[in-house]
Amino acid sequence: MTQQQARVGVDIGGTFTDIALDLNGTLFTGKVLTNYHQPEQAILDGIHLVCERAGIAETDITTVIHGTTLVTNSLIERRGARTAFITTDGFRDVVEMRTENRFEQYDLNLTLPTPLVKRTDRYTVKERVSASGDVITDIDPSELAALVERIVAEGYEAIAVGFIHSYANDVNEVTVQKAFAKAAPELSVSISSHVSPQMREFQRFNTVIANAYVRPQVAAYLGRLVERLKATGVTCPVFMMHSAGGLISVDTASEFPVRLLESGPAGGAIFAAKFAASYGENQVVSFDMGGTTAKICLIEDGKPKTANTFEVARTYRFAKGSGMPLSTPVVEMVEIGAGGGSIAHVDDMKQIRVGPKSAASEPGPACYQRGGQHPTVTDANLLLGRLDPDLFAGGDIPLSVPLAGEAMTNKVASVAGLDQEQAAFGVTEVVDENMANAARVHTVENGKEIGNFAMIAFGGGAPLHACRLCEKLSMDYLVIPPGAGVGSAIGFLNAPFSYEATKGMYQRLTEFDPQRINALLSSLRAEALEFVQRGAGDIDTTTRVQAFMRYTGQGGEIAIDIDYKDYVASDVETFRTQFEAGYHRLFGRTIDGLGIEITNWSITVASTLAPVEPITLRRSGKQIAITKTREFFDAALRKVVTAAEVQRHTLQPGDAVSGPAVIVEDETSTIVTTGYTVVAQDDKSMLLVNKKIMGAI
Amino acid sequence: MTLSNVDYQIMWNRLVAVVEEQATTLIRTAFSTSVREAGDLSAGVFDCRGRMIAQAVTGTPGHVNAMAESVPHFIEEIGSDNICEGDVYLTNDPWKGTGHLHDFTMVSPAFYQGKHVGFFAATAHVVDIGGRGYGPDANEVYEEGLLVPIMKFIDRGEVNKGLVNIIRNNVREQDQVIGDLYSLAACNAAGDARLMDMMNEFNLLELETLSDFIIDNSRAATLARIAALPDGTYHNEMMVDGYEAAVDMRVALTIAGDTLLADFAGTSGPSKFGVNVPMVYTRAYACYGLKCAIAPDIPNNTGSLKPFDVTAPEGCILNAPHPAPVSVRHVLGHFVPDVVLGALHKCIPGVSPAEGASALWNVLLSARPTDPTSGLRSSEILMFNSGGMGARATLDGLSATAFPSGVSTMSAEATEHVGPLTIWQKDLLEGSGGSGEFRGGLGQTIVISANEGYELYFNAMFDRIQFPARGREQGKNGGVGSVMLDDGTVLKGKGRQLIPAGRKLILQLPGGGGYGDPKKRPEALVRADLEAGYITQDQAVNDYCLTL
């Protein structure tokens, strides 16, 4: 067994720890409950489980790739280190004043999230760097020495440093870092010019604080994990998945844990992206629906869309602005409070509302028979025949139709003046409408028309809802891949090593300075390459450069891909045309007479992955004989239809089932509406095709 | 397909999504800082009769009722017979739009299968409208810039080039202003495309039935909320700085059954300067304040807005007729919610917060080279800053947070890239929150200077320098604001002034009022506030009676 590749992906989620083992191209998967006290224990148990299934020993494993939501949870639950923040005199309250905005206009009793570091733990020092990066005020060594002494004496576990304009010049932050290294070498110090050197102080300060806050815990956890893996014979390299969908070393992760925040969802996006790439589908929306939320991500040309800022720990119905905005590279997702557990109610205008409150797993939907009184999306699906009461979770959780009906009648039907079926239909239709609207707005924000996209759906709830979403969004193709229940863990196995280095450097095209740009790009590339090589050694890499550009006077930038090369003065025209093309793509026009400027820069170095094996999608197939039927409520037709019921594992490549149909498997069911036909694919995916398109082929 | 109740509800949801998309399109393409950064915009869909059916939640309250009222003006002036497919109309008439010349309202009729079915409307604050520039110093609206009466911007697909040319020749930053007009038209078109999809999907031939469903439901829910309030007439009065003289703002709020009337009779007369408020804007903010307290969850549409009846005698500062100057009507407009919420407090105690800083402290800075021959370039920098909100009956006030306006501040780092200035401080103002069982929100201190080679002019439009935000139920007043230079020179709260080269401007923004007797605040919280520097030692001892 010496030549084989046995790669393991591990995703620690809020409820389950998912494991995927790729043994020379064959997948083995498993799920164990997440262990909050000793997360590494669940990993060891899970690895043991899949090794048994694959018939290998732990010592045969060649790579472990790990992603986790634990870092995010630690931020949300405020379980991080006792942290001090040091900032420029005059800016002590940046992280408390936030954007000076209320994210909900009509709530007089609104509360804002409190900063991770409270005011008494925020210190200032006299120093100043200008917007152009010149030091206006040097740090006074004696003031600094006194401050360091005071902070060390206070017994903080972590230090964050964030100075105004430090992205443009890190000298004063580094001075502080060195002072601590001398006075208290064991103390963990994070500085904003290294963690997130991007313009905009609120986001940068938040980012460095979040990094410092979780760093001692993450470093300790990762240290323990590696030790315990070794003790059980897993001596192979361990890598971490980062939020932007690539791998980094454990050391890098311990230094910049803020980069791990969205690693789980990023794995899901990579999972979908691989299918998109193998089918040659260039415009894909991934749709992941679980118990509490639904996530939507755009995947173009086989790559999930990334962003440089995102908001973590939203506190108010997932409202934009109610969380902590961070500037760190991330796979860009829209998350809304819509899942199987989302609770439905009727408002004062007799309108059905769904979510964002969730019945979670305890007590769970009313039909779980665990005391839940509120009707949820799962209850509605059950009442509409979309779920089989005896086969939910492979039969592990028997569902009660009467309890679902009772909750639906009491809390929705009787209040809104509807019959039970209409109420259940209303609940699913409202949640589908909410998800469809979120997906549509997200594509609009990216200057795209969603009808031109295909959808790839995974996560427990997605196959129940995805076909209806496609109807609402005029999307003709929907892929339900296999193994979708542990999609993120599988996705980890398909990720490249990558690192994104970013930096704020302001430049107007009228003052285009190729030398400064070249110097910046080569230093960013060297930085990114070093982190990639730390994990992957000396391997083939690709380099992607993005300049964040805007018209002078605008507040938001758009990301423009540019080449990695030595620029000369005449290249200013290239920047202009690239920007104008990008602007036109997003907004449908350009504007003459305005200046153009660049604010932030980013370079991503990634290991070159083996090309994905192309698979030709079967867009039509041969209708199989139907032996079993059941009834479900078809939303587009507004009526109950008799549907074919087929076990997914019996489908052979090329088999087709014309909707209405229910394709059943242990983890979930796929609803194929009357307007679609499902075709089984060579790679065990299912493709749902709009019948109108099929007719045209 | 017969449409069921559930279908109507789905279409209602969809319309809200449609107008959100309309607003998103505008935010993403607009040049105006206040649109992009501050959400100073509004977007909505209307039926043929000009009734607003849905409005984007994004947007600032000042435009809420104002834009809702504007479409009937368009129908009247354009004339039903003259409404054609491919048309787009506009105006920036302060009395028919949203209260000052800087706001353009763009209205596009929607046609389905050749039949007129409704309108989309959008409002945005443009960068410049000519005249004296954005500031309170004009004495008549004529000095404040160009007024475009209701007319066609696009006539059956043809852009009105003459109009574009006139605007282009009357404003600074022509490209941005014209660009924003096209953004407004484009966002209406984006909404229109989605509406057509929806009408196809549901086989709708008209919007009136859906409009009735939405408006009737919303009206009924709103009337039920009003009916639940105790009948009576409740008075309130509040003094604010104004421009040349203090302004007395008065309201009588009458609840009778399911009717509500806010009457501003007794309020001071007009100012000679641009702090006057057109009636539409007064109504918008009165309605917003009351709606927050009475019916915050009911979506904005004609049905939910109409039950809030608001009136003010013509000629008072809150109902200033043409040609009164109205450029910075937001200052007094932002105080209107405090006034009506104070009256409502007498009707239903425990819902209205204490008074807050309320009026935004917008700073419009002009950086000019001290040596005009130096070749250095001039620039304009706009900043939005907020003082403290009033404390609530069970919660402290929010510090440095905009209310009632819905704006955001900009990053100090980003602002320093816009023009040659340095922001030396932007921090909470210690001790500025009114003491109370629940403490008022803190204001903030901002210190700014021009970089070498420049001097700065700024247009002050600041209030609550003489009259503080008052506390409620024995809560103390919030701290007053101040405007000065670092050499101690005290500057005016309103009007254009100079920050000489080498000097720093120091702005201290007012805090919000406290709620409840400070002595009732738990000692541990008072000590924590003192340790964190939210309150001063003086407040701790004298207001909170803390023994040190």
Interface residues (C-beta under 8 A of the other chain):
Chain A: D89 G90 F91 R92 D93 V94 E96 M97 T99 E100 N101 R102 Q105 Y106 D107 L108 N109 L110 T111 L112 K118 R119 T120 R128 S130 A131 I136 I164 H165 M199 R200 E201 F202 D347 D348 M349 K350 Q351 I352 A416 G417 L418 Q422 F425 G426 E429 V430 E433 N434 N437 R440 V441 V444 E445 S474 Y506 Y551 G553 Q554 G555 G556 L586 F587 G588 R589 I591 D592 G593 L594 T599 R638
Chain B: M1 S4 N5 V6 Q9 I10 W12 N13 R14 A17 E20 E21 T24 T25 R28 T29 F31 T33 R36 E37 V57 P61 V127 E173 Q174 D175 Q176 G179 Y182 A186 A190 D197 N217 S218 A220 A221 A224 R225 K291 C292 A293 P296 D297 I298 V351 S352 P353 F384 N385 S386 R392 T394 L395 L398 S399 A400 T401 A402 F403 G406 V407 S408 T409 M410 S411 A412 E413 A414 E416 H417 T422 I423 W424 Q425 K426 D427 L428 Q444 V447 N451 E531 A532 G533 Y534
